[in-house]
């Protein structure tokens, strides 16, 4: 085994919670919670003919894999999970030439190891997609059955909507980037069984959609780029996308948390610029509010409340800001004097207000803690822990949905009537999430952004096109 160097993925920009409730449209279909999480991949040759099948069944934190493929040369064949869900021609990084199934990209590498290794190597040291070889008999039929925790159908090592690729030669389990395993002979996209979603595709190559909000009266979804501040308007019924406001408008270089208020105005958290922007329904900037000067601001999310004010989180500074009805911004709550303790990483992030006007709920990403803040007394209470990498929040009655970015799931939390405590009841990976950041409610459906901010922070090219994904409440 080669000498390895540990690599840790640094978490960076995160945000948002939910848009205001409302809207119409038929709910998407989801599998019942009791249905086992399974996926299949039809294995095709370069001509597109199906010559095999792979099946994946979730087993704890790992997955059971069964593969059968036909028409192969007898002997051992390297087999790997590849990064992208595309069985199309593309450039193979090993040869720098266009090859069959090159569109699947390189090996799935959730640990950012940048190192090919064996199927037992921890993901910090070797590709998460390094799988056991396929043994092909004299009849040209290859079979493999194994269970692995290197990849999964859910969580940080999730492989839904990625590809399983079978190569022409054996894998030496050491040579970068693919173990000298030769040409890609079979490819299949790992698709979750019995589950339906709808994607809204974005046109930009560097969109990194962080925030999402829904205007029920206009039937329009808004999403904003964490990288350049561009804001798109999406027709929720047709999926048609238009540019609502160009990035850089009045100096806005990022768009994180988004909310639509009762007047149809769009509120935008400006991240490291420390600003809150208010846009008219026509896409004109009404006002840009600046938080107090600071060497390290990070205005991350905001929420309108029943008292007519808008409350704003800052992930680096221990304060909650408030914008009043006259659009004046003040520091409302000094968090350093509360049980909420700021530390390294992303602190308070997603925020929502309860419909009765009593409380705010806020997510602390770096600790996984959910907090309740009393709007009358400013008293702070911890609701629950364990929501690791919790980001944006969506409150639907007594159900709280949490986008958990690096964990690549949306979590469902059942709250008590007074929001004083909560219980995690479900975790949903959809058909494969890519750093989900925020959520909005559209009728009976949820919409989640697939922000891919982990890739941006690590300098890794994103999967394009960027997308928002709509699915039924679970």
C-alpha positions in Angstrom: 0.0 0.0 0.0 1.2 3.5 -0.9 2.1 6.0 1.8 -1.1 7.9 2.5 -1.8 11.5 3.6 -5.0 12.2 5.5 -7.2 14.8 3.9 -10.1 16.5 5.7 -12.9 18.3 3.9 -13.4 21.8 5.2 -17.0 23.0 5.5 -17.6 26.5 4.3 -20.5 28.6 3.2 -23.9 27.3 4.2 -27.3 28.6 4.9 -31.0 29.1 4.7 -34.3 27.8 5.8 -37.7 27.8 4.2 -39.9 30.0 2.1 -43.4 31.0 3.2 -45.9 28.1 3.0 -48.4 27.9 0.2 -48.8 27.0 -3.5 -50.4 24.4 -5.6 -49.5 21.4 -7.6 -49.7 17.6 -7.5 -47.5 16.1 -4.8 -44.6 14.0 -5.8 -44.6 10.3 -5.0 -42.4 9.0 -2.2 -41.8 5.5 -0.9 -43.3 4.8 2.5 -40.8 5.1 5.4 -41.0 1.3 5.9 -39.9 0.5 2.4 -36.2 -0.7 2.4 -33.9 1.6 0.6 -32.8 -0.2 -2.6 -31.4 0.8 -6.0 -30.6 -0.9 -9.3 -28.3 -0.2 -12.3 -28.9 -1.6 -15.8 -25.4 -2.4 -17.1 -24.9 -1.4 -20.7 -22.2 -1.9 -23.3 -20.8 1.0 -25.3 -23.5 0.4 -27.9 -26.3 0.8 -25.3 -27.3 -2.8 -25.1 -28.3 -4.0 -21.6 -26.0 -6.9 -20.7 -26.3 -7.1 -16.9 -27.8 -5.8 -13.8 -26.6 -4.6 -10.4 -28.7 -4.4 -7.2 -28.0 -2.4 -4.1 -29.7 -2.8 -0.7 -29.0 -0.6 2.3 -27.6 -2.5 5.3 -27.0 -0.3 8.2 -24.4 2.3 7.2 -23.2 0.2 4.3 -24.7 -1.5 1.3 -25.1 -5.0 0.0 -24.2 -5.3 -3.7 -25.1 -8.1 -6.2 -23.8 -7.9 -9.8 -24.2 -10.0 -12.9 -22.8 -9.0 -16.3 -22.6 -10.9 -19.6 -20.4 -10.9 -22.6 -17.1 -10.3 -20.9 -13.7 -11.9 -21.2 -13.1 -14.7 -18.7 -11.0 -13.7 -15.7 -11.0 -10.8 -13.2 -12.3 -7.3 -14.1 -11.9 -4.1 -12.1 -15.1 -2.7 -10.9 -15.6 0.8 -9.4 -18.2 3.4 -8.5 -17.7 6.5 -10.6 -18.5 10.1 -9.8 -21.2 11.1 -12.2 -24.5 9.6 -13.3 -23.7 9.6 -17.0 -22.9 6.5 -19.1 -21.8 8.6 -22.0 -18.5 9.1 -23.9 -16.1 11.5 -22.3 -12.5 12.1 -21.4 -10.7 9.4 -19.3 -8.3 11.0 -16.9 -6.0 8.0 -17.1 -5.4 8.4 -20.9 -6.6 12.0 -21.5 -8.6 10.6 -24.5 -12.3 10.4 -25.2 -13.5 6.9 -24.3 -16.8 5.0 -23.9 -18.4 5.9 -20.6 -15.8 8.6 -19.9 -18.8 10.8 -19.0 -19.0 8.9 -15.7 -15.9 10.8 -14.6 -13.3 9.5 -12.2 -13.7 7.3 -9.1 -16.2 8.4 -6.4 -13.9 9.9 -3.8 -16.0 11.2 -0.8 -12.9 11.3 1.5 -11.0 13.5 -1.0 -8.1 11.1 -0.9 -7.2 11.5 -4.6 -5.7 8.0 -4.3 -6.7 4.7 -5.8 -6.5 1.8 -3.3 -8.2 -1.5 -2.4 -11.8 -2.2 -1.4 -10.9 -2.4 2.3 -9.0 1.0 2.6 -10.8 3.7 4.6 -12.1 6.5 2.4 -9.7 9.0 3.9 -6.9 6.9 2.2 -8.5 5.6 -0.9 -11.4 6.2 -3.3 -14.8 5.4 -1.9 -15.6 3.8 -5.2 -12.9 1.2 -5.1 -14.9 -2.1 -5.1 -14.0 -5.8 -5.3 -13.4 -7.3 -8.7 -15.9 -9.1 -10.9 -15.0 -12.7 -11.6 -16.1 -13.8 -15.1 -16.4 -17.5 -16.0 -15.7 -19.3 -19.2 -19.3 -18.6 -20.3 -18.5 -14.8 -20.3 -20.8 -14.2 -17.3 -19.4 -12.3 -14.3 -20.9 -12.4 -10.9 -20.1 -10.6 -7.6 -21.8 -10.3 -4.3 -20.4 -8.3 -1.4 -21.3 -5.9 1.4 -19.3 -2.7 1.9 -19.3 0.4 4.1 -17.1 2.3 1.7 -20.2 3.6 0.0 -23.9 3.7 0.8 -27.3 4.7 -0.6 -27.5 7.5 1.9 -25.3 9.9 3.9 -21.9 11.3 3.1 -20.8 8.2 1.1 -24.1 8.1 -0.9 -23.9 6.8 -4.4 -27.4 7.2 -5.7 -27.3 8.7 -9.2 -23.7 7.7 -9.6 -22.4 5.0 -11.9 -21.0 1.4 -11.5 -18.4 0.8 -14.2 -16.8 -2.6 -15.1 -13.4 -2.5 -16.7 -11.6 -4.8 -19.2 -8.7 -5.9 -17.0 -7.9 -6.8 -13.3 -7.4 -4.0 -10.7 -3.9 -3.9 -9.1 -5.4 -1.8 -6.2 -2.5 0.6 -6.2 -1.9 2.4 -9.5 -3.6 5.8 -9.8 -6.1 6.7 -11.0 -7.8 3.3 -11.8 -5.5 0.4 -10.9 -4.4 -0.3 -14.5 -7.9 -1.8 -15.1 -8.1 -0.7 -18.7 -11.1 0.2 -20.8 -14.6 0.8 -19.5 -16.7 -2.1 -20.8 -20.0 -1.8 -18.9 -21.7 1.1 -17.2 -25.0 1.6 -15.2 -26.5 4.5 -13.3 -27.5 3.6 -9.8 -31.2 4.6 -9.6 -33.3 4.3 -6.5 -36.3 2.0 -6.7 -39.9 3.2 -6.4 -39.2 6.9 -5.9 -40.1 9.9 -8.0 -38.6 13.4 -8.0 -38.6 16.4 -10.3 -35.5 18.5 -11.0 -35.4 22.2 -11.8 -32.2 22.7 -13.8 -30.1 25.9 -13.7 -28.2 27.3 -16.7 -25.0 28.6 -15.1 -21.8 26.6 -14.9 -20.9 28.3 -11.5 -24.3 28.7 -9.9 -23.9 26.8 -6.6 -27.6 27.4 -5.6 -27.7 27.9 -1.9 -31.0 29.6 -1.0 -34.5 28.9 -2.2 -37.8 30.7 -1.6 -41.3 30.4 -3.0 -43.9 33.1 -3.9 -47.2 31.2 -3.8 -49.2 34.0 -5.4 -47.0 34.1 -8.5 -46.1 30.4 -8.6 -42.4 31.3 -8.7 -39.4 29.8 -7.0 -36.3 31.9 -6.4 -32.8 30.6 -6.0 -29.5 32.4 -5.6 -25.9 31.7 -6.3 -23.6 31.5 -3.3 -20.7 32.2 -5.6 -21.7 35.2 -7.7 -25.0 36.5 -6.3 -27.1 35.8 -9.4 -30.8 35.2 -8.6 -33.0 33.1 -10.8 -36.8 32.9 -11.0 -38.2 29.5 -11.8 -41.8 28.8 -12.8 -42.7 26.0 -10.4 -45.2 24.5 -12.8 -43.2 24.5 -16.0 -39.6 24.7 -14.8 -38.9 27.6 -17.0 -35.9 29.6 -15.7 -35.2 33.3 -16.1 -32.6 35.6 -14.5 -34.4 37.7 -11.8 -31.4 39.8 -10.9 -27.7 39.7 -12.1 -25.0 38.9 -9.5 -23.2 42.0 -8.4 -26.3 44.2 -8.3 -25.5 47.0 -5.9 -22.4 45.2 -4.9 -24.1 41.9 -4.0 -21.5 39.2 -4.6 -23.4 36.3 -3.0 -27.0 35.2 -2.3 -27.4 32.8 0.6 -30.7 32.7 2.6 -33.8 33.8 0.7 -37.3 34.6 1.9 -40.4 36.1 0.3 -42.5 38.3 2.7 -46.2 39.1 2.8 -45.7 41.9 0.3 -44.0 39.7 -2.2 -40.6 41.2 -1.6 -37.5 38.9 -1.8 -35.1 39.2 1.1 -31.5 38.1 0.5 -28.7 37.3 3.0 -25.4 38.5 1.7 -22.9 36.2 3.4 -19.4 37.6 3.9 -20.6 41.0 2.7 -22.6 41.3 5.9 -25.6 42.7 4.1 -29.4 42.1 3.8 -30.9 43.1 0.4 -34.6 43.6 -0.2 -35.9 43.2 -3.8 -39.2 44.2 -5.2 -41.4 41.6 -7.0 -40.2 43.2 -10.2 -36.5 42.4 -9.5 -35.4 46.0 -8.5 -33.3 46.4 -5.4 -35.4 48.3 -2.9 -32.8 48.6 -0.2 -29.5 47.2 1.0 -29.0 47.0 4.7 -25.5 46.8 6.2 -24.7 45.1 9.5 -22.1 46.8 11.7 -18.6 46.8 10.3 -16.7 43.7 11.2 -13.6 41.8 10.0 -15.5 38.6 9.6 -19.3 39.0 9.0 -21.3 36.1 7.6 -25.0 36.9 7.2 -26.4 33.5 6.4 -30.2 33.3 6.8 -33.3 35.3 7.7 -37.0 34.8 8.4 -40.1 37.0 8.6 -42.0 36.6 11.8 -45.7 37.2 12.8 -44.6 40.4 14.7 -43.8 42.1 11.3 -40.0 41.9 11.8 -37.4 39.9 10.0 -34.8 38.1 12.0 -31.3 37.4 10.6 -28.5 35.0 11.6 -24.8 35.6 11.3 -22.7 32.4 11.3 -19.5 34.1 12.5 -20.7 36.8 14.9 -22.8 35.7 18.0 -25.7 38.0 17.3 -29.2 37.9 15.8 -30.1 41.0 13.9 -33.6 42.3 13.4 -35.1 44.4 10.6 -38.2 46.3 11.6 -41.2 47.3 9.5 -39.4 50.6 8.4 -36.4 48.5 7.2 -34.1 49.6 10.0 -31.6 46.9 11.0 -30.4 46.6 14.6 -28.6 44.0 16.8 -31.5 42.3 18.6 -29.9 39.6 20.6 -26.4 39.2 21.9 -25.9 35.4 21.8 -22.7 35.5 23.9 -25.0 36.0 26.9 -27.1 32.9 26.1 -26.5 29.1 26.1 -25.5 29.3 22.4 -21.7 29.2 22.3 -20.0 30.1 19.0 -16.9 28.1 18.0 -14.9 27.3 14.9 -16.9 26.6 11.7 -20.4 27.6 10.8 -22.5 28.5 13.8 -26.1 29.7 13.7 -27.4 29.2 10.2 -31.0 28.3 9.2 -33.8 30.1 11.0 -37.6 30.0 11.0 -40.3 31.6 13.0 -43.3 29.7 14.5 -46.6 30.7 13.0 -48.0 31.7 16.4 -45.4 34.4 16.7 -43.9 33.0 19.9 -40.5 31.6 18.9 -37.6 31.4 16.5 -36.0 28.1 15.7 -32.3 28.3 14.7 -29.9 25.6 13.5 -26.2 25.6 14.7 -24.4 23.7 12.0 -21.0 23.1 13.7 -22.6 21.5 16.8 -25.8 19.9 15.3 -27.9 21.7 17.9 -31.3 23.1 17.3 -32.3 26.1 19.4 -35.6 27.8 20.4 -35.5 31.6 21.0 -38.5 33.2 22.8 -39.5 36.4 20.9 -41.0 38.0 24.0 -38.4 37.2 26.6 -35.4 36.4 24.4 -34.9 33.3 26.5 -32.9 30.6 24.7 -33.5 26.8 25.0 -31.9 23.9 23.3 -34.5 21.8 21.5 -32.4 18.8 20.5 -28.9 17.7 19.4 -27.7 15.2 16.8 -28.6 17.1 13.6 -25.0 17.0 12.3 -24.3 19.4 9.5 -27.8 20.9 9.8 -28.3 23.8 7.5 -31.6 25.2 6.2 -34.9 24.8 8.0 -38.5 24.5 6.9 -41.3 24.5 9.5 -44.6 22.9 8.4 -47.0 22.8 11.4 -45.2 20.8 14.1 -42.9 19.1 11.5 -39.5 20.6 11.0 -37.5 19.6 7.9 -33.7 20.1 8.1 -31.3 20.1 5.1 -28.1 18.4 6.3 -25.6 19.5 3.8 -22.5 17.2 4.1 -24.7 14.3 5.4 -26.6 14.5 2.1 -30.0 13.9 3.6 -33.2 15.9 4.5 -34.2 15.1 8.0 -37.8 15.1 9.5 -38.2 16.3 13.1 -41.4 16.0 15.1 -41.7 19.0 17.5 -43.8 19.3 20.6 -46.6 21.8 20.6 -44.4 24.5 22.3 -41.3 23.6 20.1 -39.4 22.9 23.3 -38.2 19.5 22.2 -38.0 17.4 19.0 -37.5 13.9 17.8 -35.8 12.8 14.6 -38.2 10.5 12.8 -36.8 10.1 9.3 -33.9 10.8 7.0 -34.4 11.1 3.3 -31.6 10.9 0.6 -34.1 11.3 -2.3 -32.4 10.0 -5.5 -29.0 11.2 -4.4 -28.4 14.6 -2.8 -25.3 16.8 -3.4 -24.8 19.0 -0.4 -28.5 20.0 0.3 -28.6 23.5 1.7 -32.1 24.9 2.0 -35.7 24.1 1.6 -39.0 25.6 0.4 -42.6 24.4 0.5 -44.6 24.3 -2.7 -48.1 23.0 -2.0 -47.7 19.4 -0.8 -44.1 19.2 -2.0 -40.7 20.2 -0.8 -38.0 21.7 -2.9 -34.3 21.4 -1.9 -31.2 23.1 -3.3 -28.3 20.9 -4.3 -25.6 23.5 -3.5 -22.4 21.5 -4.0 -20.6 24.0 -1.8 -18.3 21.3 -0.5 -16.9 20.9 -4.0 -16.4 24.7 -4.3 -14.5 24.8 -1.1 -12.3 21.8 -2.1 -11.6 23.2 -5.6 -13.4 20.2 -7.3 -15.4 20.8 -10.4 -19.2 20.6 -9.7 -21.7 18.2 -11.3 -23.6 20.2 -13.8 -26.2 21.3 -14.5 -26.9 22.5 -11.0 -30.4 21.6 -9.8 -33.1 22.1 -7.3 -35.1 18.9 -6.6 -38.8 18.7 -5.8 -40.3 15.8 -3.9 -43.3 14.9 -1.8 -43.4 15.5 1.9 -42.5 12.4 3.9 
